[in-house]
Amino acid sequence: MNSRRFIFVAATVAVLQLCFASAGAHQRSGGGSHTGIAIEEISHGEMIMIAEYRDRIIDLASSATDTNERFRRLLNYAQIQHVYCLWGRMPGGVTDEASPFNECSHAYLAATKAVLLSMRSMAGEAAEAEAIVSAIDKGMVLRGLALITCQFSGEAFNTADVVRPSWKDVPLHPASMATLTAVAALLLAAGYCLRRLLRHQSPE
């Protein structure tokens, strides 16, 4: 196992431990709080396109200098939600309505969309932001995504309200269960290899 993969596995398990610690609670940490910044809903079709451009959007936003508090809070929320949703790596998290990671995917992608739209009025980022918006609009039309909806398509979000995955539904979603089982197996294998390595390096 290379070092980058090991770091990813270790980080994933750390997040899983934090999430499972609160798995018995409501999926939303803020209990539906509206004390933060409101974020408009995102359609299922928009999610697919925003997910494809997410890295480009976040890179552009992270390099912006002429920002305000609202923008920084939206960007921070988008990044936090991305981590809670296991970095968007769960299979079907974006495309599968039945995925226990679909609602939290809606949250981080809705926030990413809000960040993108905010940059349209920022002098240094407006041109590239407009180019991304145009590419997303074109992609939605060409792929017929505009009218695709799902159970979370009308759901608005709030920066004071973190959305966690639906952990109780993971065993009912084969793709998610298989992925998390594989992560656990990798972690166990890494731990075993590390223990053997330390054992061999220890003085007799």
N, C-alpha and C positions, 0 to 999 in steps of 0.2 A: 504494500500500500504506500503510495507516494505521500509526501508531507502535506501537500495541498488537500488531498482527499481526506487525510486523517484530521486535519484542522476543521474541514467542513463537517465531518461526521461528529467530532467532539462538540462543535458549536451547535449542531442540530440537536444532539442529545441534551445539551444544556438548556436549550429553548424548550424542548419537550418536557424536561423536568419542571420548568417553571409553569408551563401550560397545564400539565397534568395536575400540578399542585392545586390549581384552581378549576379543574375540570367539572367539579360539582356545582360550581357557581354558574350564573347566567353567562351566556356567551359574550355579552357586552360588559366590559369592566366598569363603565360609567353608569350602567343601568338606564341607558337612554338619556343621558345628560345632554343638555343643549346649552351649556355654559361656554362652550368653545366656539369655533368657527363652523358655520353650516357648510356642508359640501353637498352639491346636487347629485342626484342619482345618476347612474351610468347604465346604459342598455347592454344587453348581452353582446350584441354586435360590436358596440364601441369597445367593450372590454377586450375582445379578441385583437382589435387593431392597436389599442393603447398598449396592450401587453407586448406586442411586437416592437413598439417604439419606446418602451419604458426606459431602457438604458440610455438611449439618446436624449430623452426628455430630462431625466435626472442628472445626467452629465452636464447638460446645458444649464439647468437650474442651479446646480452646485457651483458652477463657475460664475454665476451672476454676482455683480457687485452692487448695483443700484437696486437694493431690495428694501422691503418694509416688513414690519412685524407680521402682518397677515400672511405674506408670501412665505416667510421663514417658518411659520407655524404649519402651514399647509405642506411644505416640503418635509418638515420634520415628521409630521403625521404619516405622510406617504411612505417614508423610509421605515418608520417604526412598524406600521402595518405590514409592510413587505416582510420584515423579519418574523412577525407573529404568524404570517402565512407561510413560513419556512421558505422564504426567498422565492416564492412562486415555483418551486421545484416539484411540488406534488402533482402527479399525473391527473389531468382532468380538473385541476383546481380552477382554471379559467373557463374551460369549454363544457364541463360536465355539471349540469344543474344539480345532480344528485351527490356531488362530491361534498364531503364535510368541510372542504376548504373553499367552497364557492362563494360563500357570503364574505369571508375575510378577503378573498380576491377582489370582490366588488369594492370593498372599502379602500384597499390600497390603489386600485386602478382609478376609482372615482377621484381620489385625492391627487393622483398623478395627472389626471385630466384637468383638474382645477389648477394645478401648478402650470400646466402647459398653456391654458387659456389666460392665466395671469401674465405670462411672459409676452403675450401679444401686445401689451401696452408698455413694455420695458424697452427703452431705446436700444440697448446693446444686444438684446435677445429677440426682438420683434421679428426680424427677417427670418431667422432660422425657425422660430416658433411658428410663423405663418407657413413656412415650407412643410413643417411636420403636420400641421393641421390639414393642409391641402392634400398631402400624401395619405393621411388617414381617411379623409372624406372620399378620395378617389378609390382607395382600397375597399371601403365599405360598399360603394356603388358597384364596383367590378365584381365583388364577391357576394353581393346580395345580402349584406349583413344588417342593413338599416332597420328591417322590420323584425329581426329576431329578438325575442324577449325571453325572460325566465322569471322564476318566482321572486328574485331579488331585484329585478330591473327597475321597479318603482321605489326602491328604498334609498332614502337620503341618509347622510352620515354626518358626524360631528367630530371635530378634533379632540373633544373632551371624552370621547367614547370609543375606546379600543375594541375592535371586533376580533374575537378569538375563533379558531376553528371549532367545529362541533365535534369534540373528541369522542362523545358517546356514540357517534354515528360511524366512526372509523371502522369498527369491525364489520359494518354492513356494506362497506364500499371496498370491494376486492382490490382495486388498484392502489388505494391508499394503504390498506392493510399490508399488501405485499411490499410496498416501498418501505414502510416503517419497520417491517420485519427484516428486510434486507439491511437497513441502517443498523438495527440492533445486532445483526449477525456480524456486520463489519466492525462494529465497536468491540464486540466480544473477541473477534479474531485479532484486532489491533492490541487489545489488552493482553491477550495470551502471548502474542509475539513480543510485546514490550516486557512482559514478565520474564520470558525466556532470555531475552537480551540482557536484562539486568542481572539475572541469575548467572549468566555466563561471564559477565564482566566483574562480578563481585569477587573479592579475594577469597582464596580457599581458607 
